[in-house]
Amino acid sequence: MGLLYLASILQSHGFNISYIDCLDRFHPKAPQTDPYARYGRGSYIKTRIPKPSGLKDIPRNFTRYGIKKKWFRDDLLSIPKPDLVLMTSMMTYWYPGVQETTGVIKEIFPDVTIVLGGIYASLCHEHAQDYSGAHRIETGPGEEYILKLAGDYTGFPVTAKFDPAVLDTYPYPAFHLQRKTIYIPLLTSKGCPFACKYCAAHFLNPKRMVRNSESVVEEIKYWHEKYRVEDFVFYDDALLVDAEKHAVPMLESIIKAGLKVRFHTPNAVHIREISSQTARLMFQAGFKTVRLGLETAAFNMRNELDKKVTAAEFERAVTYLKEAGFKKELIGAYLLTGLPGQEMKSIEDSIKTVRQNQVTPILAHYSPIPHTALWSNAVVSSRYDLESDPVFTNNAIFPCLDERFSWQTISHLKKLAAK
């Protein structure tokens, strides 16, 4: 969402914007799929590319997500020459795609500055400087520097009409620039008060900011009424934290508005914050995908990861959700798989515990992330030299499982979770 927020800020301050989504599933040259299946979700286009030298032993294809290089080149040729190119990348281990992207941009616009920001640039700043191919690397929230940056490169200085520290002053993200607007991600807050040892949310957004509930409802109305969007996805890191002041009034306003829409929480909600009231309001508001951030049911090991939920709190939250009307197939609990030192039996037991509570277990493959408390443990326990190359942090290779690791074991866990 970050790049679309920046696009909207720039447009609202008089800058002309061209937007290319290299992950666009609805590119006119891509195979056509039903955009409304699975509430708008779907697989990214991907292209098989050579494996990096350190991953030759992995019995899987290595692919790059995104549109074909020729499509991207044609898209670049169809837009006016820019004064500045802004790029982002969500995953640290996607940087080979960043390299390929900057290479094509330099072919088409050889004298235009490329600025890379986002998660990869912030978490792996030095690596991005050395290997991304971008001319300039920016870290942290782009809203804080975007107008000065654009003014410096365009010669068009502007005075900010918004406050980077106040989310309610931001314009809506520029989803109108996308080819199809099937669902809308919503950001009702930034930052997280927790500092879980496996998560970089606190590093990326150290200051918590919360929107006014009425402004969120107005945004939902805007996209629903103008673009007929029915599915909304909460991208908050801590949607239900301080619920009495934030989520509760927001959900009550949504219900009062009588909107025929659906809501989803792929980022997971904090289990401890689910009360009888919040569960009831979520159901009445139209939540269709509820994901719980359980991470593990080995509650005796909880302090090694976080302190955000106990066994009793998990069981209580599930009870509240079911009493509110949620069917078990709508509730899923994320379980981290592949943590440093994690025993297979611990994962199996966690899957069984979730199933015993009549909730769907969802395996979330652990990716070692720089600037997290668990990073040093991951570096020591990994089969790969994590510090040498972000490609080794790819969760698809389970980099922190020990020598007893096997693809047969992973297949067994997936089957156990899918029963």
C-alpha positions as CSV (number, residue, x, y, z in Angstrom):
1,M,0.0,0.0,0.0
2,G,2.9,2.3,0.6
3,L,3.6,3.2,-3.0
4,L,-0.1,3.9,-3.6
5,Y,-0.2,6.2,-0.7
6,L,2.8,8.1,-2.1
7,A,1.2,8.2,-5.5
8,S,-2.0,9.7,-4.0
9,I,0.0,12.3,-2.0
10,L,2.0,13.3,-5.1
11,Q,-1.2,13.6,-7.2
12,S,-2.9,15.7,-4.6
13,H,0.0,18.1,-4.6
14,G,0.0,18.6,-8.4
15,F,2.4,16.0,-9.7
16,N,1.6,13.9,-12.7
17,I,1.9,10.1,-12.0
18,S,2.4,7.1,-14.2
19,Y,1.9,3.8,-12.3
20,I,3.0,0.3,-13.3
21,D,2.2,-2.7,-11.0
22,C,4.7,-5.4,-11.8
23,L,2.6,-7.9,-9.8
24,D,-0.6,-7.1,-11.7
25,R,-2.6,-10.3,-12.1
26,F,-4.9,-8.5,-14.5
27,H,-2.3,-7.3,-17.0
28,P,-4.0,-7.4,-20.4
29,K,-1.3,-9.9,-21.7
30,A,-1.8,-12.2,-18.7
31,P,-4.0,-15.3,-18.7
32,Q,-7.5,-14.2,-17.8
33,T,-9.0,-15.5,-14.5
34,D,-12.1,-14.8,-12.6
35,P,-11.3,-11.6,-10.6
36,Y,-14.0,-12.2,-8.0
37,A,-13.1,-15.8,-7.1
38,R,-11.9,-16.3,-3.5
39,Y,-12.8,-12.7,-2.7
40,G,-10.4,-11.4,-5.2
41,R,-7.4,-13.4,-4.1
42,G,-5.2,-15.2,-6.6
43,S,-1.7,-16.3,-7.5
44,Y,0.8,-13.9,-8.9
45,I,2.2,-14.5,-12.4
46,K,5.6,-16.1,-12.1
47,T,8.5,-16.9,-14.3
48,R,11.1,-19.6,-13.8
49,I,14.6,-18.3,-13.4
50,P,18.0,-19.9,-12.7
51,K,18.6,-20.9,-9.1
52,P,21.1,-18.9,-7.1
53,S,24.3,-20.8,-6.6
54,G,23.6,-21.5,-2.9
55,L,20.2,-23.0,-3.6
56,K,21.1,-25.6,-6.2
57,D,20.3,-28.4,-3.7
58,I,16.7,-27.4,-3.3
59,P,14.4,-29.8,-5.3
60,R,12.1,-27.0,-6.3
61,N,11.9,-24.5,-9.2
62,F,13.1,-21.0,-8.5
63,T,10.7,-18.4,-9.8
64,R,10.3,-14.6,-10.0
65,Y,6.9,-13.2,-9.3
66,G,5.5,-10.5,-11.6
67,I,4.8,-9.7,-15.2
68,K,7.1,-10.8,-18.1
69,K,10.1,-8.6,-18.8
70,K,8.8,-7.7,-22.3
71,W,5.4,-6.6,-20.9
72,F,7.2,-4.4,-18.5
73,R,9.4,-2.9,-21.2
74,D,6.3,-2.2,-23.3
75,D,4.5,-0.6,-20.4
76,L,7.5,1.7,-19.8
77,L,7.6,2.7,-23.4
78,S,3.9,3.6,-23.3
79,I,4.3,6.3,-20.6
80,P,5.9,9.8,-20.7
81,K,9.5,10.0,-19.7
82,P,9.5,10.6,-15.9
83,D,11.6,13.0,-13.8
84,L,11.9,10.4,-11.1
85,V,11.1,6.6,-10.7
86,L,9.9,5.4,-7.3
87,M,10.1,1.6,-6.6
88,T,9.3,-0.6,-3.7
89,S,9.7,-4.3,-2.9
90,M,7.8,-6.2,-0.2
91,M,10.1,-9.1,0.5
92,T,13.8,-9.0,1.2
93,Y,14.5,-12.2,-0.8
94,W,12.7,-10.8,-3.8
95,Y,15.7,-8.6,-4.6
96,P,16.6,-10.6,-7.8
97,G,13.3,-9.2,-9.2
98,V,14.3,-5.7,-8.1
99,Q,17.6,-6.1,-10.0
100,E,15.8,-7.2,-13.1
101,T,13.3,-4.3,-12.8
102,T,15.9,-1.6,-12.3
103,G,17.9,-3.0,-15.3
104,V,14.9,-2.7,-17.6
105,I,14.1,0.9,-16.3
106,K,17.7,1.9,-17.0
107,E,17.4,0.5,-20.6
108,I,14.3,2.7,-21.3
109,F,15.2,5.7,-19.2
110,P,19.0,5.7,-18.8
111,D,19.3,9.2,-17.3
112,V,16.4,9.0,-14.9
113,T,17.0,8.5,-11.1
114,I,15.6,5.4,-9.6
115,V,14.7,5.6,-5.9
116,L,14.0,2.3,-4.0
117,G,12.1,2.3,-0.7
118,G,9.9,-0.1,1.2
119,I,10.6,-3.2,3.3
120,Y,13.6,-4.6,1.4
121,A,15.3,-1.2,1.4
122,S,14.6,-0.6,5.1
123,L,15.6,-4.0,6.4
124,C,18.6,-4.6,4.1
125,H,19.8,-1.1,3.4
126,E,23.4,-1.9,2.7
127,H,22.5,-4.9,0.5
128,A,20.1,-2.7,-1.4
129,Q,22.7,-0.1,-1.9
130,D,25.2,-2.6,-3.3
131,Y,22.9,-4.9,-5.3
132,S,19.5,-3.4,-6.1
133,G,20.6,-1.3,-9.0
134,A,18.7,1.7,-7.7
135,H,20.5,5.1,-7.7
136,R,19.2,6.0,-4.3
137,I,17.9,4.0,-1.3
138,E,15.4,5.4,1.2
139,T,14.4,3.9,4.5
140,G,11.5,4.4,6.7
141,P,8.0,5.8,6.0
142,G,8.1,7.5,2.6
143,E,5.4,10.0,3.6
144,E,7.9,11.8,5.6
145,Y,10.2,12.7,2.7
146,I,8.3,12.2,-0.5
147,L,7.4,15.8,-1.3
148,K,10.9,17.1,-0.7
149,L,12.3,14.3,-2.8
150,A,9.9,14.9,-5.7
151,G,10.5,18.6,-5.5
152,D,14.3,18.2,-5.6
153,Y,14.1,16.1,-8.8
154,T,11.3,17.9,-10.6
155,G,12.1,21.5,-9.7
156,F,8.5,21.8,-8.5
157,P,8.6,22.5,-4.7
158,V,5.3,22.3,-2.9
159,T,4.0,22.9,0.6
160,A,2.5,19.8,2.3
161,K,-1.2,19.6,2.6
162,F,-1.1,16.7,5.1
163,D,0.7,15.8,8.3
164,P,2.9,12.6,8.0
165,A,2.3,12.0,11.7
166,V,-1.5,12.1,11.4
167,L,-3.1,9.3,9.4
168,D,-6.4,11.0,9.1
169,T,-4.8,13.8,7.0
170,Y,-3.6,11.3,4.3
171,P,-5.5,11.1,1.0
172,Y,-6.9,7.7,0.2
173,P,-4.4,5.4,-1.5
174,A,-4.4,5.7,-5.3
175,F,-6.2,2.4,-6.0
176,H,-7.9,4.2,-9.0
177,L,-4.5,3.8,-10.8
178,Q,-4.9,0.0,-10.8
179,R,-6.4,-1.8,-13.8
180,K,-9.0,-3.5,-11.6
181,T,-10.1,-2.7,-8.1
182,I,-11.5,-6.0,-6.9
183,Y,-10.8,-5.5,-3.2
184,I,-9.5,-2.6,-1.1
185,P,-6.8,-2.9,1.6
186,L,-7.5,-0.8,4.6
187,L,-5.0,0.7,6.9
188,T,-6.7,2.0,10.1
189,S,-3.5,2.2,12.1
190,K,0.2,1.9,11.7
191,G,2.7,0.3,14.1
192,C,2.3,-2.3,16.8
193,P,2.8,-1.9,20.6
194,F,4.2,-5.4,20.8
195,A,7.8,-6.4,19.9
196,C,7.5,-10.0,19.0
197,K,10.9,-11.6,18.4
198,Y,10.1,-12.8,14.9
199,C,8.4,-9.6,13.6
200,A,9.8,-6.4,12.1
201,A,6.7,-4.3,12.4
202,H,8.0,-2.4,15.4
203,F,11.3,-1.6,13.5
204,L,9.5,-0.5,10.3
205,N,6.9,1.6,12.1
206,P,8.2,2.4,15.6
207,K,5.5,5.0,16.2
208,R,1.9,3.8,16.5
209,M,-0.7,6.0,14.7
210,V,-4.4,5.4,14.7
211,R,-7.1,6.8,12.5
212,N,-10.4,8.2,13.6
213,S,-13.0,5.5,13.2
214,E,-15.4,7.8,11.3
215,S,-12.7,8.5,8.7
216,V,-12.3,4.8,8.1
217,V,-16.0,4.4,7.6
218,E,-16.0,7.3,5.1
219,E,-13.2,5.6,3.1
220,I,-15.1,2.3,3.0
221,K,-18.2,4.2,1.8
222,Y,-16.1,5.9,-0.9
223,W,-14.7,2.8,-2.4
224,H,-18.0,0.9,-2.1
225,E,-20.2,3.6,-3.6
226,K,-17.9,4.9,-6.3
227,Y,-16.2,1.6,-7.4
228,R,-18.7,-0.9,-6.2
229,V,-16.1,-2.7,-4.1
230,E,-17.5,-5.2,-1.7
231,D,-14.4,-6.8,-0.1
232,F,-12.1,-4.9,2.3
233,V,-8.9,-6.2,3.8
234,F,-7.5,-4.9,7.0
235,Y,-3.7,-4.6,6.7
236,D,-3.2,-3.3,10.3
237,D,-0.5,-4.9,12.4
238,A,-2.7,-4.4,15.5
239,L,-6.3,-4.0,14.5
240,L,-7.9,-4.9,17.8
241,V,-5.4,-3.3,20.2
242,D,-7.1,-0.7,22.4
243,A,-10.4,-1.9,20.9
244,E,-12.7,0.2,23.0
245,K,-11.2,3.4,21.5
246,H,-10.6,2.2,18.0
247,A,-12.1,-1.1,16.7
248,V,-15.3,-1.0,18.7
249,P,-16.5,2.4,17.6
250,M,-15.3,1.7,14.0
251,L,-17.3,-1.6,13.8
252,E,-20.3,0.0,15.4
253,S,-20.2,2.8,12.7
254,I,-19.9,0.2,9.9
255,I,-22.9,-1.7,11.2
256,K,-24.9,1.5,11.6
257,A,-24.1,2.5,8.0
258,G,-25.7,-0.8,6.8
259,L,-23.0,-1.4,4.2
260,K,-23.3,-4.7,2.2
261,V,-19.6,-5.4,2.3
262,R,-17.2,-8.1,3.5
263,F,-14.1,-7.8,5.7
264,H,-10.9,-10.0,5.9
265,T,-8.0,-10.1,8.3
266,P,-5.1,-11.8,6.5
267,N,-2.5,-10.0,8.8
268,A,-4.2,-11.8,11.8
269,V,-5.7,-10.2,14.9
270,H,-4.3,-10.4,18.4
271,I,-6.2,-13.2,20.1
272,R,-6.1,-11.6,23.6
273,E,-8.1,-8.6,22.3
274,I,-11.0,-10.7,21.1
275,S,-13.9,-10.2,23.6
276,S,-17.5,-11.2,23.4
277,Q,-18.2,-7.7,22.2
278,T,-15.6,-7.5,19.5
279,A,-16.5,-11.0,18.2
280,R,-20.1,-10.0,18.0
281,L,-19.4,-6.7,16.2
282,M,-17.0,-8.4,13.8
283,F,-19.7,-10.9,12.8
284,Q,-22.4,-8.3,12.5
285,A,-20.1,-6.0,10.4
286,G,-19.5,-8.8,7.9
287,F,-16.1,-10.4,8.6
288,K,-15.7,-13.4,6.4
289,T,-12.0,-14.3,6.9
290,V,-10.8,-14.3,10.5
291,R,-7.1,-15.1,11.1
292,L,-5.7,-15.5,14.5
293,G,-2.0,-14.8,15.3
294,L,-1.4,-17.9,17.4
295,E,2.1,-18.8,16.0
296,T,2.5,-21.8,18.3
297,A,0.4,-23.8,20.8
298,A,3.5,-24.7,22.8
299,F,2.5,-22.2,25.4
300,N,5.3,-23.2,27.8
301,M,7.8,-21.9,25.2
302,R,5.8,-18.6,24.6
303,N,8.3,-16.3,26.2
304,E,10.9,-17.2,23.5
305,L,8.7,-15.7,20.9
306,D,6.2,-13.3,22.4
307,K,3.9,-12.9,25.4
308,K,0.7,-12.1,23.5
309,V,-1.5,-15.1,24.3
310,T,-2.1,-17.9,26.7
311,A,-3.9,-21.2,26.1
312,A,-6.9,-20.0,28.1
313,E,-7.1,-16.8,26.1
314,F,-6.9,-18.8,22.8
315,E,-9.7,-21.1,23.8
316,R,-11.8,-18.2,25.2
317,A,-11.4,-16.2,21.9
318,V,-12.5,-19.1,19.8
319,T,-15.5,-19.6,22.0
320,Y,-16.4,-15.9,21.7
321,L,-16.1,-16.1,17.9
322,K,-18.3,-19.2,17.6
323,E,-20.9,-17.8,20.0
324,A,-21.0,-14.7,17.8
325,G,-21.9,-16.8,14.8
326,F,-18.7,-17.6,13.0
327,K,-18.5,-21.1,11.5
328,K,-15.3,-23.0,12.1
329,E,-14.3,-22.8,8.4
330,L,-14.1,-19.0,8.6
331,I,-11.6,-19.0,11.5
332,G,-7.9,-19.9,10.9
333,A,-5.0,-19.8,13.3
334,Y,-1.5,-19.1,12.0
335,L,1.3,-21.4,13.2
336,L,4.9,-20.5,12.6
337,T,6.8,-23.4,11.0
338,G,10.6,-23.5,10.7
339,L,11.6,-21.4,13.7
340,P,15.2,-21.8,15.0
341,G,15.5,-24.9,17.1
342,Q,11.8,-25.8,16.6
343,E,11.0,-29.5,17.0
344,M,8.7,-31.2,14.5
345,K,6.7,-32.6,17.4
346,S,6.0,-29.1,18.6
347,I,4.5,-28.2,15.2
348,E,2.5,-31.4,15.1
349,D,1.1,-30.8,18.6
350,S,0.2,-27.2,17.7
351,I,-1.7,-28.4,14.7
352,K,-3.6,-30.9,16.8
353,T,-4.4,-28.3,19.5
354,V,-5.8,-25.9,16.9
355,R,-7.9,-28.7,15.4
356,Q,-9.2,-29.7,18.8
357,N,-10.5,-26.2,19.1
358,Q,-12.3,-26.7,15.8
359,V,-10.2,-24.0,14.1
360,T,-8.3,-24.3,10.8
361,P,-4.5,-24.5,11.3
362,I,-2.6,-22.4,8.7
363,L,1.1,-23.0,8.5
364,A,3.0,-19.8,8.2
365,H,6.6,-20.5,7.1
366,Y,9.1,-18.6,9.1
367,S,11.4,-16.1,7.3
368,P,14.4,-14.8,9.2
369,I,14.1,-11.0,9.3
370,P,17.0,-8.6,10.0
371,H,16.5,-6.2,12.9
372,T,14.3,-8.6,14.9
373,A,15.3,-10.2,18.2
374,L,15.2,-13.7,16.6
375,W,17.6,-12.8,13.8
376,S,20.8,-13.7,15.7
377,N,19.4,-17.1,16.6
378,A,18.4,-17.6,13.0
379,V,21.9,-16.8,11.8
380,V,23.4,-19.3,14.1
381,S,20.9,-22.1,13.5
382,S,20.5,-21.8,9.7
383,R,21.9,-24.2,7.2
384,Y,22.8,-21.1,5.1
385,D,24.8,-17.9,5.5
386,L,21.9,-15.6,6.1
387,E,24.0,-12.5,6.5
388,S,25.6,-12.9,3.1
389,D,22.5,-12.9,1.0
390,P,18.8,-12.2,1.6
391,V,17.9,-14.9,-0.8
392,F,18.7,-17.4,1.9
393,T,15.9,-15.9,4.1
394,N,13.2,-17.2,1.7
395,N,10.7,-19.0,3.8
396,A,10.0,-21.5,1.0
397,I,13.4,-23.2,1.8
398,F,12.8,-23.4,5.6
399,P,16.3,-21.9,6.2
400,C,16.4,-22.5,10.0
401,L,15.3,-26.1,10.2
402,D,18.2,-28.3,11.2
403,E,19.9,-31.3,9.6
404,R,16.9,-33.5,10.2
405,F,14.9,-31.3,7.8
406,S,13.4,-33.0,4.8
407,W,10.8,-32.1,2.2
408,Q,8.9,-35.3,3.2
409,T,8.6,-33.8,6.7
410,I,7.2,-30.6,5.4
411,S,4.8,-32.5,3.2
412,H,3.7,-34.5,6.3
413,L,3.0,-31.2,8.2
414,K,1.0,-29.7,5.3
415,K,-1.1,-32.9,5.1
416,L,-1.7,-32.9,8.8
417,A,-2.8,-29.2,8.7
418,A,-5.1,-29.9,5.7
419,K,-7.0,-32.8,7.2
